[in-house]
Amino acid sequence: MLTLEEIKKDPELVSVIDWNMTPEEAVRLYLEWGNNWARSNYVIRSKDDVSYYFVINTWEKAPAIYLIRRNSEHADELAKFNLPAELKNRFLDSIGHNKGVYALDNEIKTWLKSELDETG
């Protein structure tokens, strides 16, 4: 599994990250094909269509950010790394310390983009 440092060294990978993709949207697009045309600019036509996006997983003791590669057949975890303590605490407070898989909030997205030197 990749680290944050390894992602930083791969500008091609950074360039294909969909910063607006959420776990819910990925499921809708890739697993619920029937209603995609009505609610999105994305259209998934085959298993060759793929998205790269980040999620925050709070199921383990320490919440972690995962980079996911998803197509209609698989969701592969490409990278995993921990949140900085101050971001972790604020995020956990914002979700009531519940377990789950979440989209990046604006603060974490901003931090992650700055870590990856991504302005888009």
Backbone as XML, in Angstrom:
<?xml version="1.0"?>
<chain id="A" units="angstrom">
  <residue number="1" name="MET">
    <atom name="N" x="0.838" y="-1.173" z="0.000"/>
    <atom name="CA" x="0.000" y="0.000" z="0.000"/>
    <atom name="C" x="0.892" y="1.249" z="0.000"/>
  </residue>
  <residue number="2" name="LEU">
    <atom name="N" x="0.492" y="2.238" z="-0.777"/>
    <atom name="CA" x="1.269" y="3.468" z="-0.891"/>
    <atom name="C" x="1.170" y="4.318" z="0.378"/>
  </residue>
  <residue number="3" name="THR">
    <atom name="N" x="2.171" y="5.142" z="0.578"/>
    <atom name="CA" x="2.158" y="6.135" z="1.648"/>
    <atom name="C" x="1.872" y="7.502" z="1.034"/>
  </residue>
  <residue number="4" name="LEU">
    <atom name="N" x="1.647" y="8.487" z="1.885"/>
    <atom name="CA" x="1.455" y="9.858" z="1.406"/>
    <atom name="C" x="2.688" y="10.335" z="0.649"/>
  </residue>
  <residue number="5" name="GLU">
    <atom name="N" x="3.858" y="10.010" z="1.147"/>
    <atom name="CA" x="5.104" y="10.411" z="0.479"/>
    <atom name="C" x="5.210" y="9.806" z="-0.919"/>
  </residue>
  <residue number="6" name="GLU">
    <atom name="N" x="4.795" y="8.565" z="-1.058"/>
    <atom name="CA" x="4.860" y="7.917" z="-2.376"/>
    <atom name="C" x="3.854" y="8.523" z="-3.350"/>
  </residue>
  <residue number="7" name="ILE">
    <atom name="N" x="2.691" y="8.899" z="-2.859"/>
    <atom name="CA" x="1.716" y="9.575" z="-3.728"/>
    <atom name="C" x="2.286" y="10.900" z="-4.210"/>
  </residue>
  <residue number="8" name="LYS">
    <atom name="N" x="2.923" y="11.643" z="-3.303"/>
    <atom name="CA" x="3.535" y="12.939" z="-3.658"/>
    <atom name="C" x="4.509" y="12.804" z="-4.823"/>
  </residue>
  <residue number="9" name="LYS">
    <atom name="N" x="5.205" y="11.683" z="-4.879"/>
    <atom name="CA" x="6.232" y="11.465" z="-5.906"/>
    <atom name="C" x="5.657" y="10.979" z="-7.228"/>
  </residue>
  <residue number="10" name="ASP">
    <atom name="N" x="4.331" y="10.871" z="-7.309"/>
    <atom name="CA" x="3.691" y="10.362" z="-8.524"/>
    <atom name="C" x="2.698" y="11.396" z="-9.062"/>
  </residue>
  <residue number="11" name="PRO">
    <atom name="N" x="3.193" y="12.413" z="-9.789"/>
    <atom name="CA" x="2.309" y="13.475" z="-10.270"/>
    <atom name="C" x="1.213" y="12.973" z="-11.207"/>
  </residue>
  <residue number="12" name="GLU">
    <atom name="N" x="1.478" y="11.895" z="-11.909"/>
    <atom name="CA" x="0.445" y="11.334" z="-12.786"/>
    <atom name="C" x="-0.740" y="10.825" z="-11.953"/>
  </residue>
  <residue number="13" name="LEU">
    <atom name="N" x="-0.460" y="10.164" z="-10.855"/>
    <atom name="CA" x="-1.513" y="9.689" z="-9.965"/>
    <atom name="C" x="-2.246" y="10.871" z="-9.329"/>
  </residue>
  <residue number="14" name="VAL">
    <atom name="N" x="-1.512" y="11.841" z="-8.846"/>
    <atom name="CA" x="-2.136" y="13.015" z="-8.224"/>
    <atom name="C" x="-3.059" y="13.709" z="-9.215"/>
  </residue>
  <residue number="15" name="SER">
    <atom name="N" x="-2.679" y="13.745" z="-10.471"/>
    <atom name="CA" x="-3.469" y="14.466" z="-11.476"/>
    <atom name="C" x="-4.819" y="13.818" z="-11.771"/>
  </residue>
  <residue number="16" name="VAL">
    <atom name="N" x="-4.988" y="12.529" z="-11.450"/>
    <atom name="CA" x="-6.259" y="11.860" z="-11.750"/>
    <atom name="C" x="-7.175" y="11.734" z="-10.527"/>
  </residue>
  <residue number="17" name="ILE">
    <atom name="N" x="-6.757" y="12.274" z="-9.397"/>
    <atom name="CA" x="-7.597" y="12.212" z="-8.195"/>
    <atom name="C" x="-8.828" y="13.080" z="-8.396"/>
  </residue>
  <residue number="18" name="ASP">
    <atom name="N" x="-9.982" y="12.510" z="-8.118"/>
    <atom name="CA" x="-11.247" y="13.245" z="-8.181"/>
    <atom name="C" x="-11.536" y="13.779" z="-6.779"/>
  </residue>
  <residue number="19" name="TRP">
    <atom name="N" x="-11.287" y="15.057" z="-6.583"/>
    <atom name="CA" x="-11.417" y="15.679" z="-5.268"/>
    <atom name="C" x="-12.875" y="15.860" z="-4.848"/>
  </residue>
  <residue number="20" name="ASN">
    <atom name="N" x="-13.793" y="15.688" z="-5.770"/>
    <atom name="CA" x="-15.213" y="15.856" z="-5.445"/>
    <atom name="C" x="-15.945" y="14.535" z="-5.240"/>
  </residue>
  <residue number="21" name="MET">
    <atom name="N" x="-15.286" y="13.425" z="-5.528"/>
    <atom name="CA" x="-15.922" y="12.121" z="-5.366"/>
    <atom name="C" x="-16.077" y="11.804" z="-3.879"/>
  </residue>
  <residue number="22" name="THR">
    <atom name="N" x="-17.237" y="11.271" z="-3.540"/>
    <atom name="CA" x="-17.511" y="10.832" z="-2.178"/>
    <atom name="C" x="-17.762" y="9.327" z="-2.200"/>
  </residue>
  <residue number="23" name="PRO">
    <atom name="N" x="-17.687" y="8.670" z="-1.060"/>
    <atom name="CA" x="-17.989" y="7.236" z="-1.048"/>
    <atom name="C" x="-19.405" y="6.947" z="-1.551"/>
  </residue>
  <residue number="24" name="GLU">
    <atom name="N" x="-20.345" y="7.786" z="-1.181"/>
    <atom name="CA" x="-21.736" y="7.585" z="-1.607"/>
    <atom name="C" x="-21.884" y="7.752" z="-3.117"/>
  </residue>
  <residue number="25" name="GLU">
    <atom name="N" x="-21.242" y="8.758" z="-3.659"/>
    <atom name="CA" x="-21.309" y="8.991" z="-5.105"/>
    <atom name="C" x="-20.643" y="7.854" z="-5.870"/>
  </residue>
  <residue number="26" name="ALA">
    <atom name="N" x="-19.543" y="7.337" z="-5.350"/>
    <atom name="CA" x="-18.856" y="6.227" z="-6.016"/>
    <atom name="C" x="-19.749" y="4.991" z="-6.063"/>
  </residue>
  <residue number="27" name="VAL">
    <atom name="N" x="-20.436" y="4.699" z="-4.978"/>
    <atom name="CA" x="-21.351" y="3.549" z="-4.974"/>
    <atom name="C" x="-22.463" y="3.779" z="-5.980"/>
  </residue>
  <residue number="28" name="ARG">
    <atom name="N" x="-23.033" y="4.964" z="-5.975"/>
    <atom name="CA" x="-24.126" y="5.262" z="-6.904"/>
    <atom name="C" x="-23.669" y="5.132" z="-8.350"/>
  </residue>
  <residue number="29" name="LEU">
    <atom name="N" x="-22.507" y="5.671" z="-8.657"/>
    <atom name="CA" x="-22.014" y="5.645" z="-10.033"/>
    <atom name="C" x="-21.613" y="4.256" z="-10.497"/>
  </residue>
  <residue number="30" name="TYR">
    <atom name="N" x="-20.892" y="3.545" z="-9.661"/>
    <atom name="CA" x="-20.289" y="2.296" z="-10.106"/>
    <atom name="C" x="-21.101" y="1.051" z="-9.774"/>
  </residue>
  <residue number="31" name="LEU">
    <atom name="N" x="-21.999" y="1.144" z="-8.820"/>
    <atom name="CA" x="-22.762" y="-0.037" z="-8.431"/>
    <atom name="C" x="-24.256" y="0.088" z="-8.683"/>
  </residue>
  <residue number="32" name="GLU">
    <atom name="N" x="-24.738" y="1.290" z="-8.909"/>
    <atom name="CA" x="-26.163" y="1.516" z="-9.157"/>
    <atom name="C" x="-26.335" y="2.204" z="-10.505"/>
  </residue>
  <residue number="33" name="TRP">
    <atom name="N" x="-25.948" y="1.536" z="-11.537"/>
    <atom name="CA" x="-25.890" y="2.140" z="-12.872"/>
    <atom name="C" x="-27.229" y="2.678" z="-13.351"/>
  </residue>
  <residue number="34" name="GLY">
    <atom name="N" x="-28.319" y="2.152" z="-12.892"/>
    <atom name="CA" x="-29.625" y="2.500" z="-13.441"/>
    <atom name="C" x="-30.036" y="3.946" z="-13.307"/>
  </residue>
  <residue number="35" name="ASN">
    <atom name="N" x="-29.573" y="4.644" z="-12.281"/>
    <atom name="CA" x="-30.029" y="6.023" z="-12.087"/>
    <atom name="C" x="-28.931" y="7.054" z="-12.322"/>
  </residue>
  <residue number="36" name="ASN">
    <atom name="N" x="-27.827" y="6.677" z="-12.905"/>
    <atom name="CA" x="-26.721" y="7.611" z="-13.078"/>
    <atom name="C" x="-27.024" y="8.745" z="-14.045"/>
  </residue>
  <residue number="37" name="TRP">
    <atom name="N" x="-27.731" y="8.467" z="-15.087"/>
    <atom name="CA" x="-27.952" y="9.479" z="-16.120"/>
    <atom name="C" x="-28.695" y="10.693" z="-15.595"/>
  </residue>
  <residue number="38" name="ALA">
    <atom name="N" x="-29.507" y="10.528" z="-14.584"/>
    <atom name="CA" x="-30.370" y="11.612" z="-14.126"/>
    <atom name="C" x="-29.727" y="12.516" z="-13.098"/>
  </residue>
  <residue number="39" name="ARG">
    <atom name="N" x="-28.626" y="12.093" z="-12.474"/>
    <atom name="CA" x="-28.141" y="12.836" z="-11.322"/>
    <atom name="C" x="-26.685" y="13.257" z="-11.391"/>
  </residue>
  <residue number="40" name="SER">
    <atom name="N" x="-26.029" y="13.081" z="-12.501"/>
    <atom name="CA" x="-24.598" y="13.323" z="-12.497"/>
    <atom name="C" x="-24.088" y="13.691" z="-13.885"/>
  </residue>
  <residue number="41" name="ASN">
    <atom name="N" x="-22.934" y="14.337" z="-13.890"/>
    <atom name="CA" x="-22.235" y="14.588" z="-15.144"/>
    <atom name="C" x="-21.405" y="13.378" z="-15.551"/>
  </residue>
  <residue number="42" name="TYR">
    <atom name="N" x="-21.159" y="12.483" z="-14.604"/>
    <atom name="CA" x="-20.413" y="11.265" z="-14.878"/>
    <atom name="C" x="-21.344" y="10.228" z="-15.491"/>
  </residue>
  <residue number="43" name="VAL">
    <atom name="N" x="-20.823" y="9.483" z="-16.448"/>
    <atom name="CA" x="-21.543" y="8.339" z="-16.991"/>
    <atom name="C" x="-20.551" y="7.180" z="-17.020"/>
  </residue>
  <residue number="44" name="ILE">
    <atom name="N" x="-20.903" y="6.099" z="-16.363"/>
    <atom name="CA" x="-20.053" y="4.922" z="-16.310"/>
    <atom name="C" x="-20.562" y="3.950" z="-17.367"/>
  </residue>
  <residue number="45" name="ARG">
    <atom name="N" x="-19.696" y="3.609" z="-18.301"/>
    <atom name="CA" x="-20.102" y="2.755" z="-19.415"/>
    <atom name="C" x="-19.531" y="1.341" z="-19.326"/>
  </residue>
  <residue number="46" name="SER">
    <atom name="N" x="-18.388" y="1.193" z="-18.635"/>
    <atom name="CA" x="-17.750" y="-0.122" z="-18.598"/>
    <atom name="C" x="-16.798" y="-0.189" z="-17.411"/>
  </residue>
  <residue number="47" name="LYS">
    <atom name="N" x="-16.209" y="-1.371" z="-17.223"/>
    <atom name="CA" x="-15.237" y="-1.536" z="-16.147"/>
    <atom name="C" x="-13.954" y="-0.761" z="-16.406"/>
  </residue>
  <residue number="48" name="ASP">
    <atom name="N" x="-13.797" y="-0.225" z="-17.618"/>
    <atom name="CA" x="-12.628" y="0.593" z="-17.929"/>
    <atom name="C" x="-12.748" y="2.005" z="-17.366"/>
  </residue>
  <residue number="49" name="ASP">
    <atom name="N" x="-13.963" y="2.426" z="-17.015"/>
    <atom name="CA" x="-14.158" y="3.719" z="-16.373"/>
    <atom name="C" x="-13.727" y="3.587" z="-14.916"/>
  </residue>
  <residue number="50" name="VAL">
    <atom name="N" x="-12.914" y="4.514" z="-14.455"/>
    <atom name="CA" x="-12.322" y="4.390" z="-13.128"/>
    <atom name="C" x="-12.249" y="5.756" z="-12.452"/>
  </residue>
  <residue number="51" name="SER">
    <atom name="N" x="-12.332" y="5.752" z="-11.139"/>
    <atom name="CA" x="-12.156" y="6.971" z="-10.341"/>
    <atom name="C" x="-11.134" y="6.708" z="-9.247"/>
  </residue>
  <residue number="52" name="TYR">
    <atom name="N" x="-10.368" y="7.737" z="-8.939"/>
    <atom name="CA" x="-9.428" y="7.733" z="-7.825"/>
    <atom name="C" x="-9.891" y="8.808" z="-6.862"/>
  </residue>
  <residue number="53" name="TYR">
    <atom name="N" x="-10.080" y="8.457" z="-5.604"/>
    <atom name="CA" x="-10.579" y="9.424" z="-4.636"/>
    <atom name="C" x="-10.168" y="9.004" z="-3.230"/>
  </residue>
  <residue number="54" name="PHE">
    <atom name="N" x="-10.231" y="9.958" z="-2.314"/>
    <atom name="CA" x="-9.876" y="9.710" z="-0.923"/>
    <atom name="C" x="-11.128" y="9.533" z="-0.074"/>
  </residue>
  <residue number="55" name="VAL">
    <atom name="N" x="-11.000" y="8.696" z="0.951"/>
    <atom name="CA" x="-12.028" y="8.556" z="1.983"/>
    <atom name="C" x="-11.328" y="8.555" z="3.340"/>
  </residue>
  <residue number="56" name="ILE">
    <atom name="N" x="-12.112" y="8.821" z="4.374"/>
    <atom name="CA" x="-11.626" y="8.696" z="5.747"/>
    <atom name="C" x="-12.346" y="7.512" z="6.367"/>
  </residue>
  <residue number="57" name="ASN">
    <atom name="N" x="-11.567" y="6.557" z="6.836"/>
    <atom name="CA" x="-12.117" y="5.349" z="7.435"/>
    <atom name="C" x="-11.900" y="5.421" z="8.942"/>
  </residue>
  <residue number="58" name="THR">
    <atom name="N" x="-13.002" y="5.374" z="9.700"/>
    <atom name="CA" x="-12.914" y="5.478" z="11.155"/>
    <atom name="C" x="-13.236" y="4.164" z="11.850"/>
  </residue>
  <residue number="59" name="TRP">
    <atom name="N" x="-13.218" y="3.058" z="11.137"/>
    <atom name="CA" x="-13.532" y="1.771" z="11.742"/>
    <atom name="C" x="-12.427" y="1.269" z="12.663"/>
  </residue>
  <residue number="60" name="GLU">
    <atom name="N" x="-11.193" y="1.623" z="12.372"/>
    <atom name="CA" x="-10.082" y="1.204" z="13.219"/>
    <atom name="C" x="-9.884" y="2.219" z="14.342"/>
  </residue>
  <residue number="61" name="LYS">
    <atom name="N" x="-9.041" y="1.869" z="15.300"/>
    <atom name="CA" x="-8.806" y="2.751" z="16.447"/>
    <atom name="C" x="-8.314" y="4.133" z="16.004"/>
  </residue>
  <residue number="62" name="ALA">
    <atom name="N" x="-7.371" y="4.144" z="15.067"/>
    <atom name="CA" x="-6.870" y="5.417" z="14.533"/>
    <atom name="C" x="-7.483" y="5.637" z="13.152"/>
  </residue>
  <residue number="63" name="PRO">
    <atom name="N" x="-8.258" y="6.712" z="12.984"/>
    <atom name="CA" x="-8.833" y="6.993" z="11.663"/>
    <atom name="C" x="-7.720" y="7.170" z="10.634"/>
  </residue>
  <residue number="64" name="ALA">
    <atom name="N" x="-7.994" y="6.719" z="9.418"/>
    <atom name="CA" x="-6.985" y="6.797" z="8.361"/>
    <atom name="C" x="-7.614" y="7.294" z="7.078"/>
  </residue>
  <residue number="65" name="ILE">
    <atom name="N" x="-6.783" y="7.924" z="6.267"/>
    <atom name="CA" x="-7.183" y="8.332" z="4.924"/>
    <atom name="C" x="-6.747" y="7.223" z="3.979"/>
  </residue>
  <residue number="66" name="TYR">
    <atom name="N" x="-7.657" y="6.838" z="3.104"/>
    <atom name="CA" x="-7.361" y="5.838" z="2.074"/>
    <atom name="C" x="-7.520" y="6.476" z="0.703"/>
  </residue>
  <residue number="67" name="LEU">
    <atom name="N" x="-6.633" y="6.130" z="-0.208"/>
    <atom name="CA" x="-6.807" y="6.456" z="-1.619"/>
    <atom name="C" x="-7.426" y="5.221" z="-2.263"/>
  </residue>
  <residue number="68" name="ILE">
    <atom name="N" x="-8.586" y="5.411" z="-2.878"/>
    <atom name="CA" x="-9.344" y="4.325" z="-3.471"/>
    <atom name="C" x="-9.298" y="4.433" z="-4.994"/>
  </residue>
  <residue number="69" name="ARG">
    <atom name="N" x="-9.125" y="3.302" z="-5.637"/>
    <atom name="CA" x="-9.304" y="3.190" z="-7.089"/>
    <atom name="C" x="-10.544" y="2.341" z="-7.291"/>
  </residue>
  <residue number="70" name="ARG">
    <atom name="N" x="-11.578" y="2.913" z="-7.910"/>
    <atom name="CA" x="-12.848" y="2.197" z="-8.060"/>
    <atom name="C" x="-13.237" y="2.123" z="-9.520"/>
  </residue>
  <residue number="71" name="ASN">
    <atom name="N" x="-13.658" y="0.922" z="-9.929"/>
    <atom name="CA" x="-14.384" y="0.750" z="-11.180"/>
    <atom name="C" x="-15.636" y="-0.055" z="-10.845"/>
  </residue>
  <residue number="72" name="SER">
    <atom name="N" x="-16.339" y="-0.528" z="-11.838"/>
    <atom name="CA" x="-17.600" y="-1.217" z="-11.584"/>
    <atom name="C" x="-17.405" y="-2.617" z="-10.996"/>
  </residue>
  <residue number="73" name="GLU">
    <atom name="N" x="-16.183" y="-3.107" z="-10.986"/>
    <atom name="CA" x="-15.930" y="-4.446" z="-10.451"/>
    <atom name="C" x="-15.206" y="-4.455" z="-9.109"/>
  </residue>
  <residue number="74" name="HIS">
    <atom name="N" x="-14.379" y="-3.445" z="-8.859"/>
    <atom name="CA" x="-13.530" y="-3.454" z="-7.665"/>
    <atom name="C" x="-13.401" y="-2.064" z="-7.057"/>
  </residue>
  <residue number="75" name="ALA">
    <atom name="N" x="-13.170" y="-2.050" z="-5.748"/>
    <atom name="CA" x="-12.701" y="-0.862" z="-5.052"/>
    <atom name="C" x="-11.402" y="-1.264" z="-4.378"/>
  </residue>
  <residue number="76" name="ASP">
    <atom name="N" x="-10.288" y="-0.771" z="-4.901"/>
    <atom name="CA" x="-8.972" y="-1.148" z="-4.394"/>
    <atom name="C" x="-8.402" y="-0.026" z="-3.538"/>
  </residue>
  <residue number="77" name="GLU">
    <atom name="N" x="-7.902" y="-0.392" z="-2.369"/>
    <atom name="CA" x="-7.237" y="0.567" z="-1.492"/>
    <atom name="C" x="-5.785" y="0.668" z="-1.932"/>
  </residue>
  <residue number="78" name="LEU">
    <atom name="N" x="-5.419" y="1.821" z="-2.489"/>
    <atom name="CA" x="-4.061" y="2.005" z="-3.011"/>
    <atom name="C" x="-3.105" y="2.576" z="-1.978"/>
  </residue>
  <residue number="79" name="ALA">
    <atom name="N" x="-3.645" y="3.382" z="-1.058"/>
    <atom name="CA" x="-2.797" y="4.057" z="-0.072"/>
    <atom name="C" x="-3.546" y="4.165" z="1.242"/>
  </residue>
  <residue number="80" name="LYS">
    <atom name="N" x="-2.757" y="4.254" z="2.312"/>
    <atom name="CA" x="-3.323" y="4.451" z="3.645"/>
    <atom name="C" x="-2.338" y="5.260" z="4.465"/>
  </residue>
  <residue number="81" name="PHE">
    <atom name="N" x="-2.849" y="6.294" z="5.136"/>
    <atom name="CA" x="-2.005" y="7.072" z="6.035"/>
    <atom name="C" x="-2.885" y="7.755" z="7.068"/>
  </residue>
  <residue number="82" name="ASN">
    <atom name="N" x="-2.271" y="8.135" z="8.181"/>
    <atom name="CA" x="-3.001" y="8.731" z="9.293"/>
    <atom name="C" x="-3.184" y="10.228" z="9.110"/>
  </residue>
  <residue number="83" name="LEU">
    <atom name="N" x="-4.225" y="10.713" z="9.750"/>
    <atom name="CA" x="-4.476" y="12.151" z="9.798"/>
    <atom name="C" x="-3.578" y="12.788" z="10.851"/>
  </residue>
  <residue number="84" name="PRO">
    <atom name="N" x="-3.147" y="14.032" z="10.643"/>
    <atom name="CA" x="-2.466" y="14.739" z="11.730"/>
    <atom name="C" x="-3.418" y="14.857" z="12.925"/>
  </residue>
  <residue number="85" name="ALA">
    <atom name="N" x="-2.871" y="14.839" z="14.125"/>
    <atom name="CA" x="-3.669" y="14.792" z="15.355"/>
    <atom name="C" x="-4.732" y="15.881" z="15.430"/>
  </residue>
  <residue number="86" name="GLU">
    <atom name="N" x="-4.356" y="17.121" z="15.095"/>
    <atom name="CA" x="-5.326" y="18.217" z="15.231"/>
    <atom name="C" x="-6.494" y="18.054" z="14.255"/>
  </residue>
  <residue number="87" name="LEU">
    <atom name="N" x="-6.218" y="17.571" z="13.046"/>
    <atom name="CA" x="-7.290" y="17.325" z="12.076"/>
    <atom name="C" x="-8.128" y="16.124" z="12.501"/>
  </residue>
  <residue number="88" name="LYS">
    <atom name="N" x="-7.471" y="15.101" z="12.987"/>
    <atom name="CA" x="-8.161" y="13.885" z="13.427"/>
    <atom name="C" x="-9.183" y="14.217" z="14.507"/>
  </residue>
  <residue number="89" name="ASN">
    <atom name="N" x="-8.762" y="14.964" z="15.513"/>
    <atom name="CA" x="-9.661" y="15.278" z="16.632"/>
    <atom name="C" x="-10.860" y="16.105" z="16.184"/>
  </residue>
  <residue number="90" name="ARG">
    <atom name="N" x="-10.621" y="17.109" z="15.355"/>
    <atom name="CA" x="-11.744" y="17.933" z="14.870"/>
    <atom name="C" x="-12.687" y="17.109" z="13.996"/>
  </residue>
  <residue number="91" name="PHE">
    <atom name="N" x="-12.120" y="16.256" z="13.141"/>
    <atom name="CA" x="-12.967" y="15.435" z="12.286"/>
    <atom name="C" x="-13.816" y="14.479" z="13.117"/>
  </residue>
  <residue number="92" name="LEU">
    <atom name="N" x="-13.196" y="13.776" z="14.059"/>
    <atom name="CA" x="-13.949" y="12.845" z="14.900"/>
    <atom name="C" x="-15.057" y="13.565" z="15.672"/>
  </residue>
  <residue number="93" name="ASP">
    <atom name="N" x="-14.753" y="14.761" z="16.176"/>
    <atom name="CA" x="-15.789" y="15.544" z="16.861"/>
    <atom name="C" x="-16.933" y="15.873" z="15.906"/>
  </residue>
  <residue number="94" name="SER">
    <atom name="N" x="-16.593" y="16.192" z="14.657"/>
    <atom name="CA" x="-17.625" y="16.610" z="13.688"/>
    <atom name="C" x="-18.563" y="15.466" z="13.302"/>
  </residue>
  <residue number="95" name="ILE">
    <atom name="N" x="-18.100" y="14.223" z="13.446"/>
    <atom name="CA" x="-18.944" y="13.072" z="13.098"/>
    <atom name="C" x="-19.452" y="12.338" z="14.335"/>
  </residue>
  <residue number="96" name="GLY">
    <atom name="N" x="-19.266" y="12.958" z="15.494"/>
    <atom name="CA" x="-19.742" y="12.351" z="16.728"/>
    <atom name="C" x="-19.006" y="11.081" z="17.105"/>
  </residue>
  <residue number="97" name="HIS">
    <atom name="N" x="-17.772" y="10.954" z="16.636"/>
    <atom name="CA" x="-16.927" y="9.784" z="16.913"/>
    <atom name="C" x="-17.568" y="8.478" z="16.443"/>
  </residue>
  <residue number="98" name="ASN">
    <atom name="N" x="-18.407" y="8.557" z="15.420"/>
    <atom name="CA" x="-19.051" y="7.368" z="14.864"/>
    <atom name="C" x="-18.090" y="6.610" z="13.957"/>
  </residue>
  <residue number="99" name="LYS">
    <atom name="N" x="-18.330" y="5.336" z="13.815"/>
    <atom name="CA" x="-17.538" y="4.485" z="12.921"/>
    <atom name="C" x="-18.149" y="4.545" z="11.525"/>
  </residue>
  <residue number="100" name="GLY">
    <atom name="N" x="-17.289" y="4.538" z="10.513"/>
    <atom name="CA" x="-17.786" y="4.549" z="9.149"/>
    <atom name="C" x="-16.716" y="4.940" z="8.157"/>
  </residue>
  <residue number="101" name="VAL">
    <atom name="N" x="-17.157" y="5.153" z="6.923"/>
    <atom name="CA" x="-16.297" y="5.614" z="5.836"/>
    <atom name="C" x="-16.896" y="6.920" z="5.344"/>
  </residue>
  <residue number="102" name="TYR">
    <atom name="N" x="-16.091" y="7.973" z="5.359"/>
    <atom name="CA" x="-16.577" y="9.326" z="5.116"/>
    <atom name="C" x="-15.810" y="10.007" z="3.984"/>
  </residue>
  <residue number="103" name="ALA">
    <atom name="N" x="-16.472" y="10.978" z="3.377"/>
    <atom name="CA" x="-15.808" y="11.859" z="2.420"/>
    <atom name="C" x="-14.888" y="12.809" z="3.179"/>
  </residue>
  <residue number="104" name="LEU">
    <atom name="N" x="-13.921" y="13.350" z="2.472"/>
    <atom name="CA" x="-13.063" y="14.373" z="3.063"/>
    <atom name="C" x="-13.886" y="15.606" z="3.364"/>
  </residue>
  <residue number="105" name="ASP">
    <atom name="N" x="-13.689" y="16.195" z="4.541"/>
    <atom name="CA" x="-14.317" y="17.494" z="4.785"/>
    <atom name="C" x="-13.414" y="18.570" z="4.174"/>
  </residue>
  <residue number="106" name="ASN">
    <atom name="N" x="-13.879" y="19.803" z="4.163"/>
    <atom name="CA" x="-13.124" y="20.869" z="3.493"/>
    <atom name="C" x="-11.751" y="21.091" z="4.115"/>
  </residue>
  <residue number="107" name="GLU">
    <atom name="N" x="-11.669" y="21.024" z="5.440"/>
    <atom name="CA" x="-10.386" y="21.256" z="6.114"/>
    <atom name="C" x="-9.367" y="20.176" z="5.742"/>
  </residue>
  <residue number="108" name="ILE">
    <atom name="N" x="-9.786" y="18.930" z="5.744"/>
    <atom name="CA" x="-8.869" y="17.836" z="5.417"/>
    <atom name="C" x="-8.527" y="17.853" z="3.933"/>
  </residue>
  <residue number="109" name="LYS">
    <atom name="N" x="-9.507" y="18.185" z="3.093"/>
    <atom name="CA" x="-9.233" y="18.281" z="1.657"/>
    <atom name="C" x="-8.190" y="19.362" z="1.380"/>
  </residue>
  <residue number="110" name="THR">
    <atom name="N" x="-8.325" y="20.513" z="2.029"/>
    <atom name="CA" x="-7.360" y="21.606" z="1.857"/>
    <atom name="C" x="-5.970" y="21.173" z="2.310"/>
  </residue>
  <residue number="111" name="TRP">
    <atom name="N" x="-5.892" y="20.527" z="3.467"/>
    <atom name="CA" x="-4.608" y="20.047" z="3.982"/>
    <atom name="C" x="-3.985" y="19.046" z="3.011"/>
  </residue>
  <residue number="112" name="LEU">
    <atom name="N" x="-4.780" y="18.100" z="2.547"/>
    <atom name="CA" x="-4.260" y="17.049" z="1.673"/>
    <atom name="C" x="-3.798" y="17.630" z="0.333"/>
  </residue>
  <residue number="113" name="LYS">
    <atom name="N" x="-4.560" y="18.553" z="-0.216"/>
    <atom name="CA" x="-4.142" y="19.187" z="-1.468"/>
    <atom name="C" x="-2.813" y="19.916" z="-1.282"/>
  </residue>
  <residue number="114" name="SER">
    <atom name="N" x="-2.640" y="20.587" z="-0.148"/>
    <atom name="CA" x="-1.375" y="21.298" z="0.087"/>
    <atom name="C" x="-0.224" y="20.304" z="0.250"/>
  </residue>
  <residue number="115" name="GLU">
    <atom name="N" x="-0.492" y="19.159" z="0.895"/>
    <atom name="CA" x="0.531" y="18.119" z="1.026"/>
    <atom name="C" x="0.958" y="17.570" z="-0.330"/>
  </residue>
  <residue number="116" name="LEU">
    <atom name="N" x="0.003" y="17.499" z="-1.254"/>
    <atom name="CA" x="0.283" y="16.935" z="-2.586"/>
    <atom name="C" x="0.597" y="18.010" z="-3.614"/>
  </residue>
  <residue number="117" name="ASP">
    <atom name="N" x="0.722" y="19.254" z="-3.160"/>
    <atom name="CA" x="0.975" y="20.377" z="-4.071"/>
    <atom name="C" x="-0.038" y="20.429" z="-5.192"/>
  </residue>
  <residue number="118" name="GLU">
    <atom name="N" x="-1.299" y="20.154" z="-4.856"/>
    <atom name="CA" x="-2.392" y="20.129" z="-5.824"/>
    <atom name="C" x="-3.276" y="21.347" z="-5.568"/>
  </residue>
  <residue number="119" name="THR">
    <atom name="N" x="-3.437" y="22.186" z="-6.580"/>
    <atom name="CA" x="-4.247" y="23.382" z="-6.407"/>
    <atom name="C" x="-5.614" y="23.268" z="-7.047"/>
  </residue>
  <residue number="120" name="GLY">
    <atom name="N" x="-5.822" y="22.243" z="-7.874"/>
    <atom name="CA" x="-7.075" y="22.101" z="-8.594"/>
    <atom name="C" x="-8.226" y="21.605" z="-7.792"/>
  </residue>
</chain>
